């Protein structure tokens, strides 16, 4: 029996040693495949949300889409990106089946996905609320911006639609937790990001497209 346990112990040790030996090789391969963009995937793992009903924390969709992101004064193209509107964080993935990584907010001044551009006014040195803003119009001295924010809330009488700020086809009233959606509009000028009414901002957008 002792001999069997000894053999099993040796085999287990060999497996651990083999795994440790492979780790540097796998990391080197990852560095080679990712190239300069490997710096994006070394950060803190993003918060995972397990809710299947009543919304999601992302700006528009849970799907990660390829785009470009400026991080630490360098722009990276073809990166899988998303925005966590609950935490106001930019998330990246090395591949679709990889876990998401959260980039330090202060190091990300802007990103672009599918022709839509978002900026982080605080990271650009402007006086503004925290987070990322969609650029609706950027012609002339004034930028028209839209900010989406989400909050995780609980209510026994929650309702789909205006109550939560959006329509969810998979809404479940029996689940008391839900993501509340709210949007706000701003005009960025003279170094300041001032909140403005939606109609005023959209009039400016219509006149500057």
C-alpha positions in Angstrom: 0.0 0.0 0.0 2.9 2.3 0.9 4.5 1.6 -2.5 1.2 2.5 -4.3 0.9 5.7 -2.4 4.5 6.6 -3.1 4.0 5.9 -6.9 0.8 8.0 -6.9 2.6 10.8 -5.1 5.4 10.8 -7.6 3.0 10.8 -10.5 1.1 13.8 -8.9 4.4 15.6 -8.4 5.3 15.0 -12.0 2.0 16.4 -13.2 2.5 19.6 -11.2 6.1 20.0 -12.3 5.0 19.4 -16.0 2.2 22.0 -15.7 4.6 24.5 -14.2 7.1 23.8 -16.9 4.5 24.4 -19.6 3.2 27.7 -18.0 6.2 29.8 -19.2 6.0 28.3 -22.6 2.3 29.0 -22.9 2.8 32.6 -21.7 5.6 33.1 -24.2 3.3 31.8 -26.9 0.5 34.1 -25.8 2.9 37.1 -25.8 4.0 36.2 -29.3 0.4 35.8 -30.6 -1.0 38.9 -28.9 2.0 41.1 -29.8 2.1 44.6 -28.3 -1.6 44.2 -27.3 -0.6 41.6 -24.7 -0.3 44.5 -22.2 -4.1 44.9 -22.4 -4.8 41.4 -21.0 -2.6 41.5 -17.9 -5.0 43.5 -15.7 -7.7 42.7 -13.2 -10.3 40.2 -14.2 -13.7 41.9 -14.8 -16.7 41.4 -12.6 -18.9 38.6 -13.7 -22.7 38.9 -13.5 -24.7 35.7 -13.5 -28.2 37.2 -14.0 -30.1 35.7 -17.0 -33.1 38.0 -16.7 -33.9 41.7 -16.3 -31.1 43.3 -18.3 -27.3 43.3 -18.3 -24.6 45.7 -17.1 -23.2 46.5 -20.5 -23.7 49.7 -22.6 -25.7 48.1 -25.4 -25.1 44.3 -25.7 -23.3 41.6 -23.7 -21.4 40.7 -27.0 -17.8 41.8 -27.2 -17.1 43.5 -30.6 -13.8 44.3 -32.3 -12.7 47.9 -32.2 -9.8 50.2 -31.3 -8.9 51.4 -27.8 -6.3 54.0 -26.6 -4.6 52.7 -23.5 -1.6 54.3 -21.8 -1.1 56.7 -24.7 -1.0 53.9 -27.3 -3.9 52.9 -29.7 -4.6 49.2 -30.3 -6.8 48.0 -33.2 -8.8 44.8 -33.6 -9.4 44.3 -29.9 -12.6 42.6 -28.5 -14.2 45.4 -26.5 -17.2 46.2 -24.3 -18.2 48.8 -21.8 -19.5 48.0 -18.3 -22.1 50.8 -17.8 -22.6 49.7 -14.2 -18.9 50.2 -13.2 -18.0 52.6 -16.0 -15.2 50.4 -17.1 -13.8 49.3 -20.5 -13.5 45.6 -20.8 -11.3 43.6 -23.2 -11.0 40.0 -24.2 -8.1 38.2 -25.9 -10.6 35.8 -27.5 -14.4 35.3 -27.3 -14.0 32.3 -24.9 -11.5 34.1 -22.7 -12.5 35.9 -19.4 -12.8 39.7 -19.7 -10.2 42.0 -18.3 -10.9 45.4 -16.9 -8.6 48.3 -18.0 -7.7 51.1 -15.6 -10.2 53.8 -16.4 -7.8 56.6 -16.0 -5.5 55.1 -18.7 -8.3 54.9 -21.3 -9.2 58.3 -22.9 -11.1 56.8 -25.9 -12.3 53.8 -27.8 -14.2 53.1 -31.1 -16.4 50.2 -31.9 -18.4 49.8 -35.1 -18.0 53.5 -36.0 -19.2 54.7 -32.6 -16.7 56.6 -30.6 -16.6 56.9 -26.8 -14.4 59.3 -24.8 -13.4 59.5 -21.1 -13.4 63.3 -20.5 -11.7 62.9 -17.1 -8.8 61.0 -18.6 -8.5 63.7 -21.2 -8.2 66.4 -18.5 -11.7 67.8 -18.7 -14.0 68.6 -15.7 -16.7 65.9 -16.2 -18.6 63.1 -14.4 -16.8 59.8 -14.2 -17.1 57.3 -17.0 -17.4 57.0 -20.8 -19.5 59.1 -23.1 -20.7 58.4 -26.6 -19.7 61.2 -29.0 -22.8 62.2 -30.9 -21.3 65.1 -32.8 -17.7 66.5 -32.7 -17.7 69.2 -35.3 -16.8 72.7 -34.2 -15.8 73.8 -30.7 -18.5 71.8 -28.9 -18.9 68.1 -28.5 -22.3 66.6 -28.0 -22.2 63.6 -25.7 -24.4 60.8 -24.3 -23.7 58.9 -21.1 -25.3 55.6 -20.3 -25.4 54.5 -16.6 -26.8 51.4 -15.1 -27.6 50.5 -11.5 -28.2 47.0 -10.0 -31.4 47.4 -8.0 -34.0 45.2 -6.2 -37.8 45.6 -6.1 -40.7 43.2 -5.6 -42.9 45.4 -7.8 -40.5 46.0 -10.7 -42.0 46.2 -14.1 -40.6 45.9 -17.7 -40.4 49.1 -19.8 -40.3 52.6 -18.4 -39.9 51.5 -14.8 -36.5 50.1 -15.5 -35.7 52.3 -18.5 -35.8 49.8 -21.3 -37.8 46.8 -22.7 -36.3 43.4 -22.0 -37.9 40.5 -24.0 -36.7 38.1 -21.3 -37.9 40.0 -18.4 -39.0 38.0 -15.3 -41.0 39.7 -12.7 -40.4 36.9 -10.2 -36.7 37.9 -10.1 -36.5 40.9 -7.8 -33.1 42.0 -9.1 -32.8 44.1 -12.2 -30.5 46.5 -14.0 -31.9 50.0 -14.2 -31.0 52.0 -17.3 -30.6 55.7 -17.4 -29.1 58.0 -20.0 -28.0 61.7 -19.8 -26.7 64.2 -22.3 -23.9 66.7 -22.1 -22.2 69.4 -24.1 -18.4 69.6 -23.8 -16.9 73.0 -24.3 -14.3 75.3 -22.8 -12.8 72.4 -20.9 -16.1 71.6 -19.1 -18.7 68.9 -19.6 -22.1 70.5 -18.8 -25.3 68.5 -18.5 -28.0 69.5 -21.0 -31.4 68.5 -22.0 -31.8 65.8 -24.6 -33.7 68.0 -27.0 -31.1 70.7 -26.8 -28.3 68.2 -27.5 -30.1 66.6 -30.3 -30.8 69.9 -32.0 -27.1 70.6 -31.8 -26.4 67.2 -33.3 -28.9 67.7 -36.1 -27.2 71.0 -37.0 -23.7 69.6 -36.9 -23.9 66.3 -38.8 
